[in-house]
């Protein structure tokens, strides 16, 4: 897929730029920096570390990119609606909203861990639906996160970034698919597997 190739090349270019910056400030030292060392040595803001993810997910908000990459939200709109919740959590933790810490990767991960439901629910029966792939897929993943967009009797299955990966028909049974149900699409088996709760 042309888009995947472009994203791969662009991601490689961005990684090369970051490596060059690190080599410039650390010389020939053979060491892998942790996040704190990297930021202190390069002087770059936290938002710089998110550039690759922002481009991949088509957003200007790192929280949105993080939620979509970790399957914490099905759409950009759903992820953006949680921004006030994240800011309130930061204010409660730090006493005030410190702008330099808003996009700290550790803070985002900690917030997600604390907000994740701790209740262990009974696994629900999963439904499998035959689906037709919308293109060719590289063999890097056996399944891709998708959500449903219903159009009469046809169902489109885009990934969180909005690219339609598969299409299917509404099942003949009474349990019809509704829009924004989360699922996994497996190109090798040409099936979408969905559950009521995640």
N, C-alpha and C positions, 0 to 999 in steps of 0.2 A: 504494500500500500504506500502511495506517495507521501501521505501525511505522516505515517510512521517513520519513513526514511528521513523526512525533513526534521521531525522532532528528534530523531536519534542524532543526526548530524549537528543540529543546533545545540542539543544537550552536550555533545562532545566538545563543541567549540567553547561553550560557557565553562565547562570543566577545565579546559585547557587554560582559559584566561585566569581562573582562580588558582590553578597550579602555578602559573607564571608569577602571579602576585605573591604567592607564598614563597616561591624560590627567591624572589627579589628581596624579601624582607628577612629570610632565614638563610640565605646563601645556599651552600651545598649540603646542609645538614639533612641526613636521612632520617626524618622523623615525620610521623603523621600527627598533625595538630588536633587537639580537641577543640570544641566550639569556642570555649572561652579564650584559649591561646590564639586561635585563628582571628577572632575579632579584635583582640587587643593588639596583635602584631600588625595586622593589615590596616586597621583604622576604618574598615568598612562597616556600615550599619547592618543590623540583623536582616533588614529587607533584602540586602544583596544576596544572602544565602538562599532566598526564596525564588530568585529570578527563574530558575529552571522549572520549578513547580508552577509558578504563575503562568508561564508560557504554555506548559503542557495542559493546564486545566482551563485556560482562557479566562483568567480573572486577574484583578489587581489587588485582591485581598488575600494575604497569606492564610488566614483562618479558613477561608473557603477552600483553598487548594488543599490544606491539610485535612479538612473534614472529608472532602471528596476522595482524596488519595487513600484514606484509611476506612472508607465506606461508612463514614459517620453521617453522611447526607447523600441523598439521591440526586439533588439538583443544586445549582448555584444559588437559586432563590432560597431554598430550604437552609443551606449552609449560612448564607448572609443574615438570615433572620436570627441566628444564634450569636451574632457579634455582640449585641448588648449584654447577653448573658455572660460572655467571656470577659468583657470589660468590667462588669459588676464583680465577677470572681477576682479579677486582678486588684480592684480597689479594696475589696474585703481582705485580701491577703497582704497587700503592701501598705494599706492605709490611704493610698492615693493612687491615681493612674500615672505611672511613670512611663513616659512615652518611649524611652529607650528599651523598656522591657516588654512592650506589647507584642513584638514579634519574635521574642526569644523562643527558640524551638523547644527548650526544656519546659518552659511555662505552658506552651500549648499542649505538650504531651501530658504534663501533670494535670492540667484542667480536664483533659479528656478522661484520664484515669479516674479522677474524682467524680466526674459527671456520669460515668458509665454505671448502669444499674447493677447493684450487687446481688439482687435476687436471682437465683438460678431457676429458670422456668423449665417446665417439662418440654422436651422436644416435640414439635408438632409434625404431623405428616406433611411431607413435601409433595408437591404436584410437579409432574414432568410433562412438558408440552413440546411437541414437534415444532421445530423452527428452521427457517432457511437463512443461511448466512448471507449478509449483505455484501460480502467481499471475501478476499483471501486473508488468512491470519497467519502471522509468523508463529512457529512452534515454541513460543516462549512461555505460554501459560495454558494449562488445560481448561481453564474457565475464566470468564470475564464478568465483573459485576455490571448488571444492567438494571433498568427499571422499565415499566410498561407505559406506553402511550397508546390509548385505545382510539381507533378511528373506525367507527361502525363495527364491522365483523373482522377487521384487520387489526393486529396489534404490532406496533413497532417497538423494538427493544434497543434503545440507545444506552451507551455507557454514561457515566457521570459527567463526562465532558460534552455530551450531546451528540456524539457520532452514533448513527444507527448501525448496530452490529448484526441484527437479525430481525426477521419478520415472521409472524405466525398468524393463525386464525383463532378466533374465539372458540373455545371448546364447545362441543355439542351438549355437554352436561349442564346442569343448573348452576354450577359454580363458575360463573363468568369472571373474567379477569377485569379488574378495575385499573384505571390509570394510577401510576406512581407506586405500583407494587414492586418491591425489590426482588431480584432474582440473580441467577448465575447462568450465563450462556456458555455451553460447551460446543465449540466448533467441530470437534472430532465426532461427537455423538449426535450433532444437530438437534440438541435439546436445550430448552430453558427449564431450569429447576427453580421453583419459587416456594417460599414459606410465608405463613401469615405473620410471624414475628421473627425479628432478627435480634 
